[in-house]
Amino acid sequence: MKKLLLCFALLPICILLNAQEEKRDSTGVEDAVLDAVALLESGGIHEAEAALDSLAAVYPGNDAIRYYQGLCRYTAGDFKAAAERFGEAVKLDSTNYWYKETLANLYLNSGEVKAAEKLLRELQTVKPGKFPELYVSSMLAASYRIKRDYPSYFATLQSLVKDRNSDDESKYEALMSVLGNFDTRTYNALLPDIDTLVRAYADAEPRSLHAHSLCMQIAASRENYPRVIEECETLISLSPDDTAHVVNCLSIIGDSWYATGQTRKAYKTYDQALRLDPGYCPVLNNYAWYLCTEKKKLAKAERMSLITVTREPDNPTYLDTYGWILYLRGKAGEAKPYFKHAMLYGGKDSAVILMHFSKVLEKLGEKDLASYYRNLAEAKNK
């Protein structure tokens, strides 16, 4: 359970005291409550609570006393009693939004989301500037997620992305604060709901790069490559003068064409990207790799791959591509140093790179070392 921030508790005494008590020796009550708060801050929970209980017996209608009694109960870990005291403070002064916000936070942290929502919606009505829809929705969604109440979670997020009173950047930041970091199993199970949500976001913000990027990413997760291509084309149309952005989108489009078996369209798209940025490594690497897997235009593949290892000499993926192309071109001796370098920078974590290295070593007659790396590769695949 998340602990309520103490800063919510230490409210100005002059605000908390109601008008009736101010007429009845307000200075004495204020001083007594301040003394109790000082005890609470110093760790004297029981002493503070005893003092507040005595005050409550004399001033049963004082909302501030009830509030701090609730804080004492919360600090002691008695959340049910804390909620009761905060609730009494709210009843004594229903106009005090501090009380309602504290009680709503307690409800959220204890899983009573519906009770929290009631209070937050009341606060939203009287103080829309302090409690905007994005704030309320993101708070509620986070609590629904903790409870694994995913229907309510996604319904709340739908309200968030459709909020007409919030700008796109604020929506994106709020959405990202509560959407993500699922374990793989839960994420895969929720993908259809996440897809529906980000589509709703894009419908609400049709010119949002954030929204269409999320749509593209979710489509890629679902291996919906036509949709990936469609979203990338939309992203290009939204920012056609941003060369880096366009090249990145073309790279993804090319990969998507290749994944659907449209090799010619993939290569045509890669060529288009490289005309804009001849040194863009992701395109150069993938283009070279696909050519070498088809054993076509290996000289061209080697030239492209050389650029990647020159620009990023410690990237194991690029080192593997270049080394493998050299091997296919009968240059096992030249390939070996690139694989050795890859081993130092993460290559040992890849079964593919380990197997490639074993074949290079075998070609060079280093049978024992080849067997060692082949065994490592096979162990990775188990």
C-alpha positions in Angstrom: 0.0 0.0 0.0 1.3 3.4 -0.9 1.7 5.7 2.0 -0.2 9.0 1.9 2.2 11.9 1.7 2.5 13.7 5.0 2.3 17.1 3.1 -1.4 16.4 2.6 -1.8 16.2 6.4 -0.1 19.3 7.6 -2.8 21.7 6.6 -3.1 25.3 7.8 -4.9 25.3 11.1 -6.6 28.6 10.2 -8.2 26.9 7.3 -9.3 23.8 9.2 -11.0 25.4 12.1 -14.6 26.1 11.5 -16.3 29.3 12.2 -18.2 28.1 15.3 -15.0 27.0 17.0 -13.2 30.2 16.1 -15.8 32.0 18.2 -15.1 29.6 21.2 -11.6 30.3 22.2 -10.1 29.7 18.8 -6.6 30.7 19.9 -6.5 28.0 22.6 -7.8 25.3 20.3 -5.4 26.3 17.5 -2.5 26.1 20.0 -3.6 22.8 21.3 -4.0 21.3 17.9 -0.6 22.7 16.8 1.0 21.0 19.8 -0.6 17.7 18.9 0.6 18.1 15.3 4.1 18.8 16.6 4.0 15.5 18.6 2.8 13.6 15.6 5.6 15.0 13.4 8.2 14.0 16.0 6.9 10.5 16.1 4.8 10.7 19.2 1.7 9.1 17.7 0.2 8.0 20.9 0.8 11.2 22.8 -0.6 13.2 19.8 -3.7 11.0 19.6 -4.3 11.2 23.4 -4.2 15.0 23.2 -6.5 15.1 20.2 -9.0 12.7 21.9 -9.1 15.0 24.9 -9.8 18.0 22.6 -12.5 16.1 20.7 -14.3 15.4 23.9 -14.5 19.2 24.6 -15.0 20.3 21.0 -16.9 17.5 19.2 -17.8 19.7 16.3 -14.2 20.6 15.4 -13.4 19.2 12.0 -9.6 19.9 12.3 -9.4 17.7 15.3 -11.2 14.8 13.5 -8.8 15.2 10.6 -5.7 14.9 12.7 -7.2 12.0 14.6 -7.5 10.3 11.3 -3.9 11.0 10.4 -2.9 9.5 13.7 -4.8 6.3 12.9 -3.3 6.2 9.4 0.2 6.6 10.8 -0.5 3.7 13.2 -1.7 1.5 10.3 -5.4 1.5 11.2 -6.7 2.5 7.8 -10.4 1.7 8.6 -10.4 4.0 11.6 -8.5 6.6 9.6 -11.1 6.6 6.9 -13.9 7.0 9.6 -12.2 10.0 11.1 -11.5 11.7 7.7 -15.1 11.0 6.8 -16.3 12.7 10.0 -14.1 15.7 9.1 -15.8 15.8 5.7 -19.2 15.7 7.2 -18.4 18.5 9.6 -17.0 20.7 6.8 -18.2 19.4 3.4 -16.7 22.5 1.6 -13.1 21.6 2.6 -11.5 20.0 -0.4 -8.4 19.1 1.6 -10.4 16.6 3.6 -12.0 15.0 0.6 -8.7 14.7 -1.3 -7.0 13.0 1.6 -9.9 10.6 2.1 -10.0 9.9 -1.7 -6.3 9.1 -1.6 -6.8 6.8 1.3 -9.7 5.0 -0.6 -7.5 4.7 -3.7 -4.6 3.2 -1.7 -6.9 0.7 0.1 -8.7 -0.4 -3.1 -12.0 1.3 -2.5 -12.0 2.9 -6.0 -15.7 3.6 -6.3 -15.7 5.5 -3.0 -12.7 7.5 -4.2 -14.3 8.2 -7.5 -17.3 9.7 -5.8 -15.2 12.1 -3.9 -12.9 13.0 -6.8 -15.9 13.7 -9.0 -17.3 16.0 -6.3 -14.0 17.8 -6.2 -13.8 18.0 -10.0 -17.2 19.8 -10.0 -16.2 22.5 -7.4 -12.5 22.8 -8.4 -12.1 21.7 -12.0 -8.7 23.5 -12.3 -7.2 21.6 -9.5 -8.9 18.3 -10.3 -9.0 18.1 -14.1 -10.3 15.0 -15.9 -6.7 13.8 -16.8 -5.7 13.9 -13.1 -8.8 12.1 -11.9 -8.8 9.5 -14.7 -5.2 8.6 -14.3 -5.5 8.3 -10.5 -8.6 6.0 -10.9 -7.0 4.0 -13.7 -3.9 3.3 -11.6 -6.1 1.9 -8.8 -8.2 -0.2 -11.1 -5.0 -1.7 -12.5 -3.8 -2.6 -9.1 -7.1 -4.4 -8.5 -6.9 -6.1 -11.9 -10.3 -4.6 -12.7 -9.3 -4.2 -16.4 -12.8 -3.4 -17.8 -13.0 -0.4 -15.4 -9.3 0.4 -16.1 -9.8 0.6 -19.9 -13.1 2.4 -19.6 -11.4 5.1 -17.4 -8.5 5.4 -19.9 -11.1 5.8 -22.8 -12.5 8.8 -20.9 -9.0 10.1 -20.5 -8.0 10.0 -24.2 -11.4 11.5 -25.3 -11.2 14.4 -22.9 -11.8 17.5 -25.0 -10.5 19.9 -22.4 -6.9 18.5 -22.4 -4.2 18.9 -25.0 -2.5 16.0 -26.7 0.8 16.2 -24.8 -1.0 16.1 -21.5 -3.0 13.1 -22.6 0.0 11.3 -23.7 1.9 11.9 -20.5 -1.1 10.8 -18.4 -1.6 7.7 -20.5 2.0 6.7 -20.3 2.0 7.1 -16.5 -0.6 4.3 -16.2 -0.1 2.2 -19.3 2.9 0.0 -19.5 5.2 -2.3 -17.6 2.8 -5.3 -17.8 4.4 -8.7 -17.6 4.5 -10.5 -20.9 1.5 -12.8 -20.3 -0.8 -10.0 -19.1 0.4 -7.7 -21.9 -0.5 -10.3 -24.6 -3.8 -11.0 -23.0 -4.7 -7.2 -22.9 -3.4 -6.4 -26.4 -6.8 -6.3 -28.0 -8.0 -3.8 -25.3 -4.8 -1.7 -25.6 -5.3 -1.7 -29.4 -8.9 -0.4 -29.0 -7.7 2.2 -26.5 -4.9 3.6 -28.7 -7.3 3.6 -31.7 -9.7 5.7 -29.7 -6.8 8.0 -28.8 -5.9 8.4 -32.5 -9.6 9.1 -33.3 -9.7 11.8 -30.7 -6.4 13.3 -31.7 -6.1 12.6 -35.5 -3.0 14.7 -35.9 -1.1 13.4 -32.9 2.3 11.8 -33.6 2.1 10.2 -30.1 -1.3 8.6 -30.9 -0.3 7.2 -34.3 3.1 6.0 -33.0 1.3 4.0 -30.3 -1.1 2.6 -32.9 1.9 1.5 -35.0 3.7 -0.1 -32.1 0.6 -2.1 -31.0 -0.1 -3.1 -34.6 3.5 -4.4 -34.7 3.0 -6.3 -31.5 0.0 -8.0 -33.1 2.0 -8.6 -36.3 -0.7 -6.6 -38.2 1.8 -5.4 -40.8 -0.7 -3.7 -43.1 -1.8 -1.6 -40.2 1.8 -0.9 -39.3 2.4 0.4 -42.9 -0.8 2.5 -42.8 0.2 4.1 -39.5 3.7 4.8 -40.7 2.4 6.5 -43.8 0.1 8.6 -41.6 3.1 9.6 -39.4 5.1 10.6 -42.5 2.2 12.8 -43.7 1.9 14.5 -40.3 5.6 15.5 -40.3 6.9 15.3 -43.9 9.8 17.8 -43.4 11.4 15.9 -40.5 13.9 13.8 -42.4 15.0 11.6 -39.4 11.3 10.9 -38.6 10.5 10.0 -42.3 13.6 7.7 -42.6 12.6 5.9 -39.4 9.1 5.4 -40.7 10.4 4.2 -44.1 12.6 1.7 -42.3 9.7 0.3 -40.4 7.6 0.1 -43.6 10.4 -1.7 -45.4 10.7 -4.2 -42.6 6.9 -4.7 -42.7 6.8 -5.3 -46.4 9.6 -7.9 -46.0 7.7 -9.6 -43.2 4.7 -10.0 -45.5 6.8 -11.5 -48.3 6.8 -8.3 -50.4 10.6 -8.3 -51.0 10.6 -6.0 -53.9 8.5 -3.4 -52.1 10.8 -3.7 -49.1 13.9 -3.1 -51.1 12.3 -0.2 -52.9 11.4 1.4 -49.6 14.9 0.9 -48.2 16.3 2.6 -51.3 13.9 5.5 -50.7 15.1 5.8 -47.1 18.8 5.6 -48.1 18.4 8.4 -50.6 17.3 10.6 -47.7 20.0 9.3 -45.3 22.7 7.1 -46.9 24.2 6.3 -43.5 21.1 5.2 -41.7 22.3 2.0 -40.0 19.0 0.2 -39.2 18.1 0.2 -42.9 21.6 -0.6 -44.1 21.9 -3.6 -41.7 18.5 -5.0 -42.5 18.8 -4.5 -46.2 22.2 -6.2 -46.2 21.0 -9.0 -44.0 18.0 -9.8 -46.2 20.2 -9.8 -49.3 22.7 -12.2 -47.7 20.0 -14.5 -46.6 18.8 -14.7 -50.2 22.5 -14.9 -51.3 21.9 -12.1 -53.7 24.0 -9.0 -54.5 26.5 -9.9 -51.7 29.0 -7.2 -52.9 26.3 -4.6 -52.4 25.3 -6.1 -49.0 29.0 -6.0 -47.9 29.3 -2.3 -48.8 26.2 -1.4 -46.9 27.1 -3.6 -43.9 30.6 -2.1 -43.7 29.1 1.3 -43.2 27.2 0.0 -40.1 30.3 -1.5 -38.4 32.3 1.6 -39.2 29.7 3.8 -37.6 28.8 1.5 -34.7 31.8 -0.7 -34.2 30.6 -2.3 -30.9 27.1 -3.3 -32.1 27.0 -7.1 -32.1 24.1 -7.4 -34.5 25.9 -5.3 -37.1 29.2 -7.1 -36.5 27.4 -10.4 -37.0 25.8 -9.3 -40.3 29.1 -8.0 -41.7 31.0 -11.1 -40.5 28.5 -13.5 -42.0 28.5 -11.7 -45.4 32.3 -11.9 -45.4 32.0 -15.7 -44.7 29.5 -16.1 -47.5 31.9 -14.4 -49.8 34.7 -16.8 -48.9 36.4 -14.4 -46.6 36.3 -16.4 -43.3 39.7 -15.1 -42.2 38.5 -11.5 -42.5 35.2 -12.4 -40.8 36.8 -13.9 -37.6 38.0 -10.6 -36.0 34.4 -9.2 -36.3 32.9 -12.2 -34.5 35.6 -12.0 -31.8 34.7 -8.4 -31.3 31.0 -9.3 -31.2 31.7 -11.8 -28.4 32.9 -8.9 -26.2 29.8 -6.8 -26.7 26.9 -9.2 -26.2 27.4 -11.7 -29.0 27.5 -14.5 -26.5 23.9 -13.9 -25.7 22.7 -14.7 -29.2 22.5 -18.3 -30.5 22.5 -17.0 -34.0 25.8 -15.1 -33.6 27.4 -18.0 -31.7 26.4 -20.5 -34.5 27.8 -18.1 -37.2 31.1 -17.8 -35.4 31.3 -21.6 -35.0 30.9 -22.0 -38.8 33.6 -19.4 -39.5 36.0 -21.2 -37.1 35.2 -24.5 -38.7 35.9 -23.1 -42.1 39.3 -22.0 -40.8 40.0 -25.5 -39.4 39.7 -24.5 -35.8 37.6 -27.6 -35.0 37.8 -27.5 -31.1 36.9 -23.9 -30.8 34.2 -24.3 -33.4 32.7 -27.1 -31.4 32.8 -25.0 -28.2 30.8 -22.1 -29.8 28.4 -24.5 -31.5 27.7 -26.1 -28.1 27.1 -22.7 -26.6 24.7 -21.9 -29.5 22.8 -25.2 -29.1 22.5 -24.6 -25.3 20.9 -21.2 -26.0 18.3 -22.8 -28.2 17.2 -25.3 -25.5 
